[in-house]
Amino acid sequence: MRPVLTVHLLLELHIELISLLESLSAENWLVPTVCKGWAVRDIAAHMLDTQLRTLAIGRDAHMLLPDPTQPLIQFLNELNHSWVLAARRFSPGVIVDLLRDTAPRHAAYCESLAPFEPAMFPVAWAGETQSQNWFHIGRDYTEYWHHQQQIRDAVGAMPITSKRYLGPVLELFIRAIPYAYRDLDVASLEVEISGEAGGVWHYSSASGLKEGPANTPGTRISIDSDSAWRLFTNGLKNPHLVASGDPVLIAHFANVRAVMV
């Protein structure tokens, strides 16, 4: 699997976000989203929080360590929840101003990282205990892309699903498959994500995840790119799959996640 470099897309994605947020009405900011309990304003505030945390921890070595007896996902959920509550004191204009200032600093920090050096934090949803910076940055990219898309969905704005933006998201998300299938004996699993931004990959327990179709017959799953990103980000519970082969492997695909849940 080749590396997926996304650092050059961060500012582009940021410009798209600012343009979107500036176009919203006061009512739009209060529209509920697929994230339970969060309106558009809460997702925007969350994106600001993750950028600020990256700068504080990575750039400034201001560490905020979880209680070692507390599950990581609980720690992260509490961080996210406490920030969103506090950020409801901010007006939409303040949130946009802060994002406008913080995102370029976040992108500059990411650009300063050597892509193939060890990252500060591993990509846990891929099952890694040590990741390289390109994957760590890619995880941030997928986070900002899918949260922006959730806002676009909520307010009925045009999606940003061209191959340039969605292609890297799917190439990164597909790396969740080995960890998701870690407890199953997989002889051959081929996954096709259809659409301009999609691709074909194959996985086996013996040889891992690779690009391209499988060489040997086995289980085959096809899913469209819109359903794929929603499934991987916990936004689609019962995906429509075109599949053949082992029913256990097919059913388990609905459990693949590329976010911490």
N, C-alpha and C positions, 0 to 999 in steps of 0.2 A: 504494500500500500504506500503510494507516494505521499509526501507531506502536502497539506493544503494550506497555502499561505494566504492570509486574509488581511494582514495589517494595512495594506494599501487601500482596503475597502472601508475602513472604519470611518474616516472623515466623510466619504461619500454617503455612507449610511446616515451619519449624523446630519448632513445637509438635508437629506430626504426627511428626517424626523422633524427638524426645526421648521421646514416648510409646511409639513403636515400640521404640526401643533399650532403654528401661527394662523392657519386657515380655520381652526375650530371655533365654533360659537361657545358661549358660556354654558349652554345646555349640553353641548357635545362632551365637555369635560366631565360631566356627571353621568354619562351613559355607562351602564354596567358592561363588563367584559366577561370573557370566558374564564378569567381568573376569579374564583369564588370570593365574593366580598369586595372586589376591587373594581372601581370605576376607571375610566380613561385617565383621570388625574393621578390615580394611585399607581398605575403602571408607569406613567411618565416619571413620577417621583422615585419609583423603584429603580428605574434606569439611571437616574441621577445618583442615587445611593451607591449602586454597584461601581460606578466610575469613581466616585469619591473614595470609596473603600480601597479600590485598586491603587489609587494615587497615595493614600495614606499608608497602606501596608507595603506596597512594592517600591514606590519612589522614596518614601520618607521613613521606612522601617518602623512605622507606628503599628505595632502588632496588637491584635485583639484576639486572644486565644480562647477557645472554648474550654469549658470544664471537661476534663478528660473522662469523667463519669457520665457525661451527657451525650446522647447520640448526636452526631454531626447534623443530621437533618433537622433535629429539634432546635439546635443552636442557630442554624441558618434561618429557620422559619421565624424564630423569635426576633432575630435581627431585622428581618424584612418587615415584620409586623410592627415593631416599635417605630421604625423609621416612617412607614406609611402613615401611621397615626399622627406623628409629629408633623409630617409634611402637609397634612390637611390644613395647617395654619397658613400655608403659602398660597398666594393667588396663582392662577395659571400664568400670569405674566412673570412672576418671580421664578416659577419653575422653568419657564422657557429661558429667562435670562441666565439662570444658573447652568442649565444644560448648554447654552451657547458658549459659556465661558469654560466649562469643565471638559467637554468632549474633546476639543483640540489638545488640551493638556493630557488627557487620557491617551489619545492617539499618539502623541509625541513620546509619551513614556513607553508605549508598546513598541514603537519604532526603535527605541533605544535598546531593546532586548535582543540578544543574539538568538536567532530562531532555533538553533539546534543545541543550545545550552539547556541544562536542567531548569525547569520552571519552579517557582516557589511553591505552587500547589498542583497536585496531580489532578487529572480529569477522572473523577471518581465514577461517573456514570459509564465510563469505558473500562472500568476495573483496573485502572493503572495506579500503581503506587509511586511512580516517578514518570512525569511527562516532560516533554521538551516544550520550549517557549512557544513554538508555532502552534502547538495543540492547545496550550493554555490561552493564547490569544484567539485562536479559532473558537474555543468555547465561549469567550466573551462575544465574539462576532455573532455566533448563533443565538446567544442570549438577546443581543440588541436587535437582531433581525426579527426573531419570532415575537418579541414583545411589541415591536413596532407594527408587525403584521396584525397582532391582536387588537391594537388600537384601530388600525385601518378597518378591520372586520367590524368592530363595534360601531364605527361612525359611517360605514359605507363608503370609505375612500378607496381609490384604486390600489390594488395590491402591488408589491414590488417583487414580482416572481419571475423576472427574467433570469436567464441562465447565469448572467454575471453575478447576481446577488443570491439566488436560491441554489444554484449549482454547488457552491462551496458549503452551504448549510447542509445539504443532503450528503455530500461526501464526508462531512464530519460526523453527522448523525449516524451514518451507517456503521461507524466504528463502535456503536453500542451493542452490536449483535453478539460478538464473542462473549461479553460479560452477561448479556441477557440469557444466553444459551449455555452458560458454564456448567449447569447441573444436568444437562442432557447429552446423550451420546449422539452426535450428529455426523453421519457418514457423508452426506452431501446436501447442502442447502443453497439454492440459487435464488437471489432476490433481485427482481427488476423493479425499478421505480420509473414509471413511464412519464413521458413529457419531455419538453426541451431541456429542462434542468436535471433530468434524471440520469440513470445509468444502470449497469448490471454488475453485481458482485456475487461471489460465492464463498461459502464458509463450510469448514469441516472441523471437528474437534481435533483431528490429527494435524492439519496444516494451517489452521487459522483462517483469517479473512483475506481475500484477494480480489482484485479487480477482474472483471470479465466473467463470461459464462463458465459454468462448471464443465469439466471434461467428461464426467461420468454421470449417468442418469441418477436422479434422486428426487428430493422434494424441491418443488419450484413454486415461488410466490411472486405475484405481480400486484403492484399497488400504484395508484396514480400519485403524482408528486404533491398535490394539494392534501390528499389524505395522509400521505407519509409524514409530512412535517407536523401535521396536527397530532397524529398518533405519537410520534416521538417526543412531543412536548406535552403529553398528557391531556390533550384537548379533544381526543376522539377515542371513545371506549370500544366501539364495535366497527372496525374498519371493513370495507368491502374489499375482499381479496379474490383474485383469480388464481387458484392454486391447485396443485396436484401433488400426490405423494403421501408422506407420513402425516396423518391427521394430528398427531401430538405436536409435531414441529410446526405445523400450520397454525394450530390454535395458539401456540406459545408466542407467535409473532405479535399478537395483540398486546403482549407484555413488554415489548421493547421500548425503553425510554432513554432519551438523551438529555434529560434534566434530572435534578435531584428531587425525588418524591418520597 
